[in-house]
Amino acid sequence: MRDVEYDPREESAYECFDCGTIVVAESCPSACPDCGGAMRNRLTTFE
Ligand SMILES: [Zn+2]
């Protein structure tokens, strides 16, 4: 059975480089839903 398993513990916040939009998702979005810019994990330090 595959119900809508929603586990907030597995989600992270990602921030758009360009406009600063915050997206909470399980995996890093490929692009900002707002402007299409690159996303980065807010919990990760800069590399
Ligand atoms: Zn953006």
mmCIF file of the protein (N, C-alpha, C, O) and its ligand, coordinates in Angstrom:
data_MODEL
# 
_entry.id   MODEL 
# 
loop_
_entity.id 
_entity.type 
_entity.pdbx_number_of_molecules 
1 polymer     1 
2 non-polymer 1 
# 
_entity_poly.entity_id                      1 
_entity_poly.type                           'polypeptide(L)' 
_entity_poly.nstd_linkage                   no 
_entity_poly.nstd_monomer                   no 
_entity_poly.pdbx_seq_one_letter_code       MRDVEYDPREESAYECFDCGTIVVAESCPSACPDCGGAMRNRLTTFE 
_entity_poly.pdbx_seq_one_letter_code_can   MRDVEYDPREESAYECFDCGTIVVAESCPSACPDCGGAMRNRLTTFE 
_entity_poly.pdbx_strand_id                 A 
# 
loop_
_entity_poly_seq.entity_id 
_entity_poly_seq.num 
_entity_poly_seq.mon_id 
_entity_poly_seq.hetero 
1 1  MET n 
1 2  ARG n 
1 3  ASP n 
1 4  VAL n 
1 5  GLU n 
1 6  TYR n 
1 7  ASP n 
1 8  PRO n 
1 9  ARG n 
1 10 GLU n 
1 11 GLU n 
1 12 SER n 
1 13 ALA n 
1 14 TYR n 
1 15 GLU n 
1 16 CYS n 
1 17 PHE n 
1 18 ASP n 
1 19 CYS n 
1 20 GLY n 
1 21 THR n 
1 22 ILE n 
1 23 VAL n 
1 24 VAL n 
1 25 ALA n 
1 26 GLU n 
1 27 SER n 
1 28 CYS n 
1 29 PRO n 
1 30 SER n 
1 31 ALA n 
1 32 CYS n 
1 33 PRO n 
1 34 ASP n 
1 35 CYS n 
1 36 GLY n 
1 37 GLY n 
1 38 ALA n 
1 39 MET n 
1 40 ARG n 
1 41 ASN n 
1 42 ARG n 
1 43 LEU n 
1 44 THR n 
1 45 THR n 
1 46 PHE n 
1 47 GLU n 
# 
loop_
_struct_asym.id 
_struct_asym.entity_id 
A 1 
B 2 
# 
loop_
_chem_comp.id 
_chem_comp.type 
_chem_comp.mon_nstd_flag 
ALA 'L-peptide linking' y 
ARG 'L-peptide linking' y 
ASN 'L-peptide linking' y 
ASP 'L-peptide linking' y 
CYS 'L-peptide linking' y 
GLU 'L-peptide linking' y 
GLY 'peptide linking'   y 
ILE 'L-peptide linking' y 
LEU 'L-peptide linking' y 
MET 'L-peptide linking' y 
PHE 'L-peptide linking' y 
PRO 'L-peptide linking' y 
SER 'L-peptide linking' y 
THR 'L-peptide linking' y 
TYR 'L-peptide linking' y 
VAL 'L-peptide linking' y 
ZN  non-polymer         . 
# 
_pdbx_entity_nonpoly.entity_id   2 
_pdbx_entity_nonpoly.name        ? 
_pdbx_entity_nonpoly.comp_id     ZN 
# 
_pdbx_nonpoly_scheme.asym_id         B 
_pdbx_nonpoly_scheme.entity_id       2 
_pdbx_nonpoly_scheme.mon_id          ZN 
_pdbx_nonpoly_scheme.ndb_seq_num     1 
_pdbx_nonpoly_scheme.pdb_seq_num     101 
_pdbx_nonpoly_scheme.auth_seq_num    101 
_pdbx_nonpoly_scheme.pdb_mon_id      ZN 
_pdbx_nonpoly_scheme.auth_mon_id     ZN 
_pdbx_nonpoly_scheme.pdb_strand_id   A 
_pdbx_nonpoly_scheme.pdb_ins_code    . 
# 
loop_
_atom_site.group_PDB 
_atom_site.id 
_atom_site.type_symbol 
_atom_site.label_atom_id 
_atom_site.label_alt_id 
_atom_site.label_comp_id 
_atom_site.label_asym_id 
_atom_site.label_entity_id 
_atom_site.label_seq_id 
_atom_site.pdbx_PDB_ins_code 
_atom_site.Cartn_x 
_atom_site.Cartn_y 
_atom_site.Cartn_z 
_atom_site.occupancy 
_atom_site.B_iso_or_equiv 
_atom_site.pdbx_formal_charge 
_atom_site.auth_seq_id 
_atom_site.auth_comp_id 
_atom_site.auth_asym_id 
_atom_site.auth_atom_id 
_atom_site.pdbx_PDB_model_num 
ATOM   1   N  N  . MET A 1 1  ? 0.852  -1.186 0.000   1.00 0.00 ? 1   MET A N  1 
ATOM   2   C  CA . MET A 1 1  ? 0.000  0.000  0.000   1.00 0.00 ? 1   MET A CA 1 
ATOM   3   C  C  . MET A 1 1  ? 0.896  1.246  0.000   1.00 0.00 ? 1   MET A C  1 
ATOM   4   O  O  . MET A 1 1  ? 1.793  1.402  0.829   1.00 0.00 ? 1   MET A O  1 
ATOM   5   N  N  . ARG A 1 2  ? 0.629  2.066  -0.905  1.00 0.00 ? 2   ARG A N  1 
ATOM   6   C  CA . ARG A 1 2  ? 1.434  3.270  -0.972  1.00 0.00 ? 2   ARG A CA 1 
ATOM   7   C  C  . ARG A 1 2  ? 0.538  4.474  -0.745  1.00 0.00 ? 2   ARG A C  1 
ATOM   8   O  O  . ARG A 1 2  ? -0.004 5.059  -1.683  1.00 0.00 ? 2   ARG A O  1 
ATOM   9   N  N  . ASP A 1 3  ? 0.401  4.822  0.500   1.00 0.00 ? 3   ASP A N  1 
ATOM   10  C  CA . ASP A 1 3  ? -0.433 5.978  0.831   1.00 0.00 ? 3   ASP A CA 1 
ATOM   11  C  C  . ASP A 1 3  ? 0.432  7.243  0.750   1.00 0.00 ? 3   ASP A C  1 
ATOM   12  O  O  . ASP A 1 3  ? 1.606  7.193  0.384   1.00 0.00 ? 3   ASP A O  1 
ATOM   13  N  N  . VAL A 1 4  ? -0.165 8.339  1.091   1.00 0.00 ? 4   VAL A N  1 
ATOM   14  C  CA . VAL A 1 4  ? 0.605  9.576  1.077   1.00 0.00 ? 4   VAL A CA 1 
ATOM   15  C  C  . VAL A 1 4  ? 1.403  9.657  2.368   1.00 0.00 ? 4   VAL A C  1 
ATOM   16  O  O  . VAL A 1 4  ? 0.973  10.249 3.358   1.00 0.00 ? 4   VAL A O  1 
ATOM   17  N  N  . GLU A 1 5  ? 2.579  9.043  2.325   1.00 0.00 ? 5   GLU A N  1 
ATOM   18  C  CA . GLU A 1 5  ? 3.422  9.055  3.513   1.00 0.00 ? 5   GLU A CA 1 
ATOM   19  C  C  . GLU A 1 5  ? 4.160  10.372 3.579   1.00 0.00 ? 5   GLU A C  1 
ATOM   20  O  O  . GLU A 1 5  ? 5.039  10.659 2.765   1.00 0.00 ? 5   GLU A O  1 
ATOM   21  N  N  . TYR A 1 6  ? 3.794  11.146 4.539   1.00 0.00 ? 6   TYR A N  1 
ATOM   22  C  CA . TYR A 1 6  ? 4.396  12.473 4.669   1.00 0.00 ? 6   TYR A CA 1 
ATOM   23  C  C  . TYR A 1 6  ? 5.238  12.516 5.934   1.00 0.00 ? 6   TYR A C  1 
ATOM   24  O  O  . TYR A 1 6  ? 4.712  12.598 7.044   1.00 0.00 ? 6   TYR A O  1 
ATOM   25  N  N  . ASP A 1 7  ? 6.528  12.461 5.753   1.00 0.00 ? 7   ASP A N  1 
ATOM   26  C  CA . ASP A 1 7  ? 7.422  12.489 6.906   1.00 0.00 ? 7   ASP A CA 1 
ATOM   27  C  C  . ASP A 1 7  ? 8.247  13.777 6.893   1.00 0.00 ? 7   ASP A C  1 
ATOM   28  O  O  . ASP A 1 7  ? 9.220  13.885 6.147   1.00 0.00 ? 7   ASP A O  1 
ATOM   29  N  N  . PRO A 1 8  ? 7.865  14.737 7.708   1.00 0.00 ? 8   PRO A N  1 
ATOM   30  C  CA . PRO A 1 8  ? 8.550  16.037 7.706   1.00 0.00 ? 8   PRO A CA 1 
ATOM   31  C  C  . PRO A 1 8  ? 10.004 15.934 8.148   1.00 0.00 ? 8   PRO A C  1 
ATOM   32  O  O  . PRO A 1 8  ? 10.814 16.815 7.861   1.00 0.00 ? 8   PRO A O  1 
ATOM   33  N  N  . ARG A 1 9  ? 10.329 14.845 8.852   1.00 0.00 ? 9   ARG A N  1 
ATOM   34  C  CA . ARG A 1 9  ? 11.709 14.703 9.314   1.00 0.00 ? 9   ARG A CA 1 
ATOM   35  C  C  . ARG A 1 9  ? 12.664 14.480 8.149   1.00 0.00 ? 9   ARG A C  1 
ATOM   36  O  O  . ARG A 1 9  ? 13.861 14.742 8.261   1.00 0.00 ? 9   ARG A O  1 
ATOM   37  N  N  . GLU A 1 10 ? 12.130 13.995 7.035   1.00 0.00 ? 10  GLU A N  1 
ATOM   38  C  CA . GLU A 1 10 ? 12.985 13.708 5.892   1.00 0.00 ? 10  GLU A CA 1 
ATOM   39  C  C  . GLU A 1 10 ? 13.105 14.898 4.960   1.00 0.00 ? 10  GLU A C  1 
ATOM   40  O  O  . GLU A 1 10 ? 13.805 14.847 3.948   1.00 0.00 ? 10  GLU A O  1 
ATOM   41  N  N  . GLU A 1 11 ? 12.422 15.957 5.311   1.00 0.00 ? 11  GLU A N  1 
ATOM   42  C  CA . GLU A 1 11 ? 12.448 17.103 4.411   1.00 0.00 ? 11  GLU A CA 1 
ATOM   43  C  C  . GLU A 1 11 ? 13.466 18.138 4.847   1.00 0.00 ? 11  GLU A C  1 
ATOM   44  O  O  . GLU A 1 11 ? 13.788 18.272 6.028   1.00 0.00 ? 11  GLU A O  1 
ATOM   45  N  N  . SER A 1 12 ? 13.951 18.852 3.879   1.00 0.00 ? 12  SER A N  1 
ATOM   46  C  CA . SER A 1 12 ? 14.902 19.919 4.150   1.00 0.00 ? 12  SER A CA 1 
ATOM   47  C  C  . SER A 1 12 ? 14.443 21.177 3.435   1.00 0.00 ? 12  SER A C  1 
ATOM   48  O  O  . SER A 1 12 ? 13.658 21.131 2.488   1.00 0.00 ? 12  SER A O  1 
ATOM   49  N  N  . ALA A 1 13 ? 14.947 22.282 3.908   1.00 0.00 ? 13  ALA A N  1 
ATOM   50  C  CA . ALA A 1 13 ? 14.600 23.546 3.270   1.00 0.00 ? 13  ALA A CA 1 
ATOM   51  C  C  . ALA A 1 13 ? 15.670 23.913 2.253   1.00 0.00 ? 13  ALA A C  1 
ATOM   52  O  O  . ALA A 1 13 ? 16.867 23.823 2.527   1.00 0.00 ? 13  ALA A O  1 
ATOM   53  N  N  . TYR A 1 14 ? 15.226 24.317 1.102   1.00 0.00 ? 14  TYR A N  1 
ATOM   54  C  CA . TYR A 1 14 ? 16.139 24.741 0.051   1.00 0.00 ? 14  TYR A CA 1 
ATOM   55  C  C  . TYR A 1 14 ? 15.842 26.192 -0.296  1.00 0.00 ? 14  TYR A C  1 
ATOM   56  O  O  . TYR A 1 14 ? 14.690 26.623 -0.334  1.00 0.00 ? 14  TYR A O  1 
ATOM   57  N  N  . GLU A 1 15 ? 16.907 26.923 -0.545  1.00 0.00 ? 15  GLU A N  1 
ATOM   58  C  CA . GLU A 1 15 ? 16.750 28.347 -0.801  1.00 0.00 ? 15  GLU A CA 1 
ATOM   59  C  C  . GLU A 1 15 ? 17.262 28.695 -2.192  1.00 0.00 ? 15  GLU A C  1 
ATOM   60  O  O  . GLU A 1 15 ? 18.310 28.218 -2.628  1.00 0.00 ? 15  GLU A O  1 
ATOM   61  N  N  . CYS A 1 16 ? 16.512 29.521 -2.861  1.00 0.00 ? 16  CYS A N  1 
ATOM   62  C  CA . CYS A 1 16 ? 16.902 29.959 -4.195  1.00 0.00 ? 16  CYS A CA 1 
ATOM   63  C  C  . CYS A 1 16 ? 18.067 30.941 -4.111  1.00 0.00 ? 16  CYS A C  1 
ATOM   64  O  O  . CYS A 1 16 ? 18.067 31.861 -3.293  1.00 0.00 ? 16  CYS A O  1 
ATOM   65  N  N  . PHE A 1 17 ? 19.053 30.726 -4.970  1.00 0.00 ? 17  PHE A N  1 
ATOM   66  C  CA . PHE A 1 17 ? 20.205 31.631 -5.001  1.00 0.00 ? 17  PHE A CA 1 
ATOM   67  C  C  . PHE A 1 17 ? 19.782 33.031 -5.422  1.00 0.00 ? 17  PHE A C  1 
ATOM   68  O  O  . PHE A 1 17 ? 20.308 34.029 -4.930  1.00 0.00 ? 17  PHE A O  1 
ATOM   69  N  N  . ASP A 1 18 ? 18.839 33.086 -6.324  1.00 0.00 ? 18  ASP A N  1 
ATOM   70  C  CA . ASP A 1 18 ? 18.510 34.360 -6.959  1.00 0.00 ? 18  ASP A CA 1 
ATOM   71  C  C  . ASP A 1 18 ? 17.493 35.190 -6.188  1.00 0.00 ? 18  ASP A C  1 
ATOM   72  O  O  . ASP A 1 18 ? 17.738 36.361 -5.901  1.00 0.00 ? 18  ASP A O  1 
ATOM   73  N  N  . CYS A 1 19 ? 16.346 34.587 -5.849  1.00 0.00 ? 19  CYS A N  1 
ATOM   74  C  CA . CYS A 1 19 ? 15.275 35.380 -5.240  1.00 0.00 ? 19  CYS A CA 1 
ATOM   75  C  C  . CYS A 1 19 ? 15.047 35.044 -3.774  1.00 0.00 ? 19  CYS A C  1 
ATOM   76  O  O  . CYS A 1 19 ? 14.277 35.721 -3.092  1.00 0.00 ? 19  CYS A O  1 
ATOM   77  N  N  . GLY A 1 20 ? 15.724 33.983 -3.277  1.00 0.00 ? 20  GLY A N  1 
ATOM   78  C  CA . GLY A 1 20 ? 15.615 33.656 -1.864  1.00 0.00 ? 20  GLY A CA 1 
ATOM   79  C  C  . GLY A 1 20 ? 14.361 32.896 -1.491  1.00 0.00 ? 20  GLY A C  1 
ATOM   80  O  O  . GLY A 1 20 ? 14.054 32.757 -0.307  1.00 0.00 ? 20  GLY A O  1 
ATOM   81  N  N  . THR A 1 21 ? 13.628 32.399 -2.481  1.00 0.00 ? 21  THR A N  1 
ATOM   82  C  CA . THR A 1 21 ? 12.440 31.603 -2.204  1.00 0.00 ? 21  THR A CA 1 
ATOM   83  C  C  . THR A 1 21 ? 12.825 30.322 -1.462  1.00 0.00 ? 21  THR A C  1 
ATOM   84  O  O  . THR A 1 21 ? 13.778 29.639 -1.835  1.00 0.00 ? 21  THR A O  1 
ATOM   85  N  N  . ILE A 1 22 ? 12.078 30.011 -0.417  1.00 0.00 ? 22  ILE A N  1 
ATOM   86  C  CA . ILE A 1 22 ? 12.340 28.806 0.352   1.00 0.00 ? 22  ILE A CA 1 
ATOM   87  C  C  . ILE A 1 22 ? 11.405 27.705 -0.105  1.00 0.00 ? 22  ILE A C  1 
ATOM   88  O  O  . ILE A 1 22 ? 10.190 27.894 -0.168  1.00 0.00 ? 22  ILE A O  1 
ATOM   89  N  N  . VAL A 1 23 ? 11.981 26.541 -0.425  1.00 0.00 ? 23  VAL A N  1 
ATOM   90  C  CA . VAL A 1 23 ? 11.192 25.384 -0.812  1.00 0.00 ? 23  VAL A CA 1 
ATOM   91  C  C  . VAL A 1 23 ? 11.545 24.239 0.123   1.00 0.00 ? 23  VAL A C  1 
ATOM   92  O  O  . VAL A 1 23 ? 12.715 23.895 0.288   1.00 0.00 ? 23  VAL A O  1 
ATOM   93  N  N  . VAL A 1 24 ? 10.516 23.650 0.736   1.00 0.00 ? 24  VAL A N  1 
ATOM   94  C  CA . VAL A 1 24 ? 10.747 22.508 1.606   1.00 0.00 ? 24  VAL A CA 1 
ATOM   95  C  C  . VAL A 1 24 ? 10.386 21.243 0.836   1.00 0.00 ? 24  VAL A C  1 
ATOM   96  O  O  . VAL A 1 24 ? 9.242  21.056 0.419   1.00 0.00 ? 24  VAL A O  1 
ATOM   97  N  N  . ALA A 1 25 ? 11.383 20.380 0.655   1.00 0.00 ? 25  ALA A N  1 
ATOM   98  C  CA . ALA A 1 25 ? 11.164 19.164 -0.119  1.00 0.00 ? 25  ALA A CA 1 
ATOM   99  C  C  . ALA A 1 25 ? 12.097 18.076 0.368   1.00 0.00 ? 25  ALA A C  1 
ATOM   100 O  O  . ALA A 1 25 ? 13.062 18.345 1.084   1.00 0.00 ? 25  ALA A O  1 
ATOM   101 N  N  . GLU A 1 26 ? 11.804 16.834 -0.027  1.00 0.00 ? 26  GLU A N  1 
ATOM   102 C  CA . GLU A 1 26 ? 12.639 15.711 0.384   1.00 0.00 ? 26  GLU A CA 1 
ATOM   103 C  C  . GLU A 1 26 ? 13.956 15.712 -0.364  1.00 0.00 ? 26  GLU A C  1 
ATOM   104 O  O  . GLU A 1 26 ? 14.985 15.297 0.170   1.00 0.00 ? 26  GLU A O  1 
ATOM   105 N  N  . SER A 1 27 ? 13.918 16.185 -1.616  1.00 0.00 ? 27  SER A N  1 
ATOM   106 C  CA . SER A 1 27 ? 15.144 16.254 -2.392  1.00 0.00 ? 27  SER A CA 1 
ATOM   107 C  C  . SER A 1 27 ? 15.268 17.642 -2.997  1.00 0.00 ? 27  SER A C  1 
ATOM   108 O  O  . SER A 1 27 ? 14.282 18.360 -3.158  1.00 0.00 ? 27  SER A O  1 
ATOM   109 N  N  . CYS A 1 28 ? 16.485 17.997 -3.323  1.00 0.00 ? 28  CYS A N  1 
ATOM   110 C  CA . CYS A 1 28 ? 16.730 19.348 -3.801  1.00 0.00 ? 28  CYS A CA 1 
ATOM   111 C  C  . CYS A 1 28 ? 16.012 19.589 -5.125  1.00 0.00 ? 28  CYS A C  1 
ATOM   112 O  O  . CYS A 1 28 ? 16.197 18.830 -6.077  1.00 0.00 ? 28  CYS A O  1 
ATOM   113 N  N  . PRO A 1 29 ? 15.201 20.631 -5.192  1.00 0.00 ? 29  PRO A N  1 
ATOM   114 C  CA . PRO A 1 29 ? 14.529 20.974 -6.454  1.00 0.00 ? 29  PRO A CA 1 
ATOM   115 C  C  . PRO A 1 29 ? 15.565 21.345 -7.512  1.00 0.00 ? 29  PRO A C  1 
ATOM   116 O  O  . PRO A 1 29 ? 16.594 21.949 -7.211  1.00 0.00 ? 29  PRO A O  1 
ATOM   117 N  N  . SER A 1 30 ? 15.277 20.975 -8.739  1.00 0.00 ? 30  SER A N  1 
ATOM   118 C  CA . SER A 1 30 ? 16.235 21.271 -9.807  1.00 0.00 ? 30  SER A CA 1 
ATOM   119 C  C  . SER A 1 30 ? 16.264 22.750 -10.112 1.00 0.00 ? 30  SER A C  1 
ATOM   120 O  O  . SER A 1 30 ? 17.278 23.280 -10.566 1.00 0.00 ? 30  SER A O  1 
ATOM   121 N  N  . ALA A 1 31 ? 15.152 23.416 -9.864  1.00 0.00 ? 31  ALA A N  1 
ATOM   122 C  CA . ALA A 1 31 ? 15.096 24.849 -10.145 1.00 0.00 ? 31  ALA A CA 1 
ATOM   123 C  C  . ALA A 1 31 ? 14.067 25.505 -9.243  1.00 0.00 ? 31  ALA A C  1 
ATOM   124 O  O  . ALA A 1 31 ? 13.139 24.856 -8.761  1.00 0.00 ? 31  ALA A O  1 
ATOM   125 N  N  . CYS A 1 32 ? 14.240 26.784 -9.023  1.00 0.00 ? 32  CYS A N  1 
ATOM   126 C  CA . CYS A 1 32 ? 13.303 27.557 -8.221  1.00 0.00 ? 32  CYS A CA 1 
ATOM   127 C  C  . CYS A 1 32 ? 11.946 27.612 -8.917  1.00 0.00 ? 32  CYS A C  1 
ATOM   128 O  O  . CYS A 1 32 ? 11.875 27.936 -10.102 1.00 0.00 ? 32  CYS A O  1 
ATOM   129 N  N  . PRO A 1 33 ? 10.869 27.300 -8.195  1.00 0.00 ? 33  PRO A N  1 
ATOM   130 C  CA . PRO A 1 33 ? 9.533  27.360 -8.791  1.00 0.00 ? 33  PRO A CA 1 
ATOM   131 C  C  . PRO A 1 33 ? 9.102  28.787 -9.100  1.00 0.00 ? 33  PRO A C  1 
ATOM   132 O  O  . PRO A 1 33 ? 8.157  29.017 -9.854  1.00 0.00 ? 33  PRO A O  1 
ATOM   133 N  N  . ASP A 1 34 ? 9.796  29.720 -8.517  1.00 0.00 ? 34  ASP A N  1 
ATOM   134 C  CA . ASP A 1 34 ? 9.421  31.121 -8.681  1.00 0.00 ? 34  ASP A CA 1 
ATOM   135 C  C  . ASP A 1 34 ? 10.139 31.774 -9.853  1.00 0.00 ? 34  ASP A C  1 
ATOM   136 O  O  . ASP A 1 34 ? 9.510  32.415 -10.696 1.00 0.00 ? 34  ASP A O  1 
ATOM   137 N  N  . CYS A 1 35 ? 11.472 31.608 -9.904  1.00 0.00 ? 35  CYS A N  1 
ATOM   138 C  CA . CYS A 1 35 ? 12.238 32.295 -10.937 1.00 0.00 ? 35  CYS A CA 1 
ATOM   139 C  C  . CYS A 1 35 ? 13.063 31.347 -11.800 1.00 0.00 ? 35  CYS A C  1 
ATOM   140 O  O  . CYS A 1 35 ? 13.654 31.768 -12.794 1.00 0.00 ? 35  CYS A O  1 
ATOM   141 N  N  . GLY A 1 36 ? 13.106 30.051 -11.421 1.00 0.00 ? 36  GLY A N  1 
ATOM   142 C  CA . GLY A 1 36 ? 13.862 29.090 -12.216 1.00 0.00 ? 36  GLY A CA 1 
ATOM   143 C  C  . GLY A 1 36 ? 15.346 29.087 -11.909 1.00 0.00 ? 36  GLY A C  1 
ATOM   144 O  O  . GLY A 1 36 ? 16.136 28.467 -12.622 1.00 0.00 ? 36  GLY A O  1 
ATOM   145 N  N  . GLY A 1 37 ? 15.724 29.783 -10.842 1.00 0.00 ? 37  GLY A N  1 
ATOM   146 C  CA . GLY A 1 37 ? 17.127 29.829 -10.461 1.00 0.00 ? 37  GLY A CA 1 
ATOM   147 C  C  . GLY A 1 37 ? 17.568 28.561 -9.753  1.00 0.00 ? 37  GLY A C  1 
ATOM   148 O  O  . GLY A 1 37 ? 16.761 27.672 -9.483  1.00 0.00 ? 37  GLY A O  1 
ATOM   149 N  N  . ALA A 1 38 ? 18.859 28.488 -9.456  1.00 0.00 ? 38  ALA A N  1 
ATOM   150 C  CA . ALA A 1 38 ? 19.416 27.319 -8.785  1.00 0.00 ? 38  ALA A CA 1 
ATOM   151 C  C  . ALA A 1 38 ? 19.045 27.325 -7.310  1.00 0.00 ? 38  ALA A C  1 
ATOM   152 O  O  . ALA A 1 38 ? 18.955 28.381 -6.683  1.00 0.00 ? 38  ALA A O  1 
ATOM   153 N  N  . MET A 1 39 ? 18.828 26.119 -6.758  1.00 0.00 ? 39  MET A N  1 
ATOM   154 C  CA . MET A 1 39 ? 18.467 25.991 -5.360  1.00 0.00 ? 39  MET A CA 1 
ATOM   155 C  C  . MET A 1 39 ? 19.640 25.431 -4.569  1.00 0.00 ? 39  MET A C  1 
ATOM   156 O  O  . MET A 1 39 ? 20.469 24.697 -5.106  1.00 0.00 ? 39  MET A O  1 
ATOM   157 N  N  . ARG A 1 40 ? 19.701 25.781 -3.299  1.00 0.00 ? 40  ARG A N  1 
ATOM   158 C  CA . ARG A 1 40 ? 20.714 25.178 -2.434  1.00 0.00 ? 40  ARG A CA 1 
ATOM   159 C  C  . ARG A 1 40 ? 20.081 24.802 -1.111  1.00 0.00 ? 40  ARG A C  1 
ATOM   160 O  O  . ARG A 1 40 ? 19.106 25.409 -0.668  1.00 0.00 ? 40  ARG A O  1 
ATOM   161 N  N  . ASN A 1 41 ? 20.667 23.777 -0.484  1.00 0.00 ? 41  ASN A N  1 
ATOM   162 C  CA . ASN A 1 41 ? 20.173 23.333 0.809   1.00 0.00 ? 41  ASN A CA 1 
ATOM   163 C  C  . ASN A 1 41 ? 20.584 24.340 1.872   1.00 0.00 ? 41  ASN A C  1 
ATOM   164 O  O  . ASN A 1 41 ? 21.764 24.657 2.020   1.00 0.00 ? 41  ASN A O  1 
ATOM   165 N  N  . ARG A 1 42 ? 19.611 24.832 2.599   1.00 0.00 ? 42  ARG A N  1 
ATOM   166 C  CA . ARG A 1 42 ? 19.911 25.851 3.613   1.00 0.00 ? 42  ARG A CA 1 
ATOM   167 C  C  . ARG A 1 42 ? 20.730 25.286 4.760   1.00 0.00 ? 42  ARG A C  1 
ATOM   168 O  O  . ARG A 1 42 ? 21.442 26.023 5.442   1.00 0.00 ? 42  ARG A O  1 
ATOM   169 N  N  . LEU A 1 43 ? 20.631 23.976 4.976   1.00 0.00 ? 43  LEU A N  1 
ATOM   170 C  CA . LEU A 1 43 ? 21.330 23.372 6.100   1.00 0.00 ? 43  LEU A CA 1 
ATOM   171 C  C  . LEU A 1 43 ? 22.755 23.001 5.744   1.00 0.00 ? 43  LEU A C  1 
ATOM   172 O  O  . LEU A 1 43 ? 23.524 22.580 6.609   1.00 0.00 ? 43  LEU A O  1 
ATOM   173 N  N  . THR A 1 44 ? 23.108 23.151 4.501   1.00 0.00 ? 44  THR A N  1 
ATOM   174 C  CA . THR A 1 44 ? 24.437 22.782 4.055   1.00 0.00 ? 44  THR A CA 1 
ATOM   175 C  C  . THR A 1 44 ? 25.307 24.023 3.929   1.00 0.00 ? 44  THR A C  1 
ATOM   176 O  O  . THR A 1 44 ? 24.864 25.055 3.425   1.00 0.00 ? 44  THR A O  1 
ATOM   177 N  N  . THR A 1 45 ? 26.526 23.918 4.382   1.00 0.00 ? 45  THR A N  1 
ATOM   178 C  CA . THR A 1 45 ? 27.443 25.040 4.261   1.00 0.00 ? 45  THR A CA 1 
ATOM   179 C  C  . THR A 1 45 ? 27.956 25.138 2.832   1.00 0.00 ? 45  THR A C  1 
ATOM   180 O  O  . THR A 1 45 ? 27.875 24.182 2.060   1.00 0.00 ? 45  THR A O  1 
ATOM   181 N  N  . PHE A 1 46 ? 28.466 26.268 2.503   1.00 0.00 ? 46  PHE A N  1 
ATOM   182 C  CA . PHE A 1 46 ? 28.991 26.466 1.156   1.00 0.00 ? 46  PHE A CA 1 
ATOM   183 C  C  . PHE A 1 46 ? 30.192 25.571 0.924   1.00 0.00 ? 46  PHE A C  1 
ATOM   184 O  O  . PHE A 1 46 ? 31.005 25.348 1.821   1.00 0.00 ? 46  PHE A O  1 
ATOM   185 N  N  . GLU A 1 47 ? 30.289 25.067 -0.285  1.00 0.00 ? 47  GLU A N  1 
ATOM   186 C  CA . GLU A 1 47 ? 31.403 24.191 -0.622  1.00 0.00 ? 47  GLU A CA 1 
ATOM   187 C  C  . GLU A 1 47 ? 32.512 24.990 -1.278  1.00 0.00 ? 47  GLU A C  1 
ATOM   188 O  O  . GLU A 1 47 ? 33.547 24.429 -1.640  1.00 0.00 ? 47  GLU A O  1 
HETATM 189 ZN ZN . ZN  B 2 .  ? 14.089 31.963 -7.274  1.00 0.00 2 101 ZN  A ZN 1 
# 
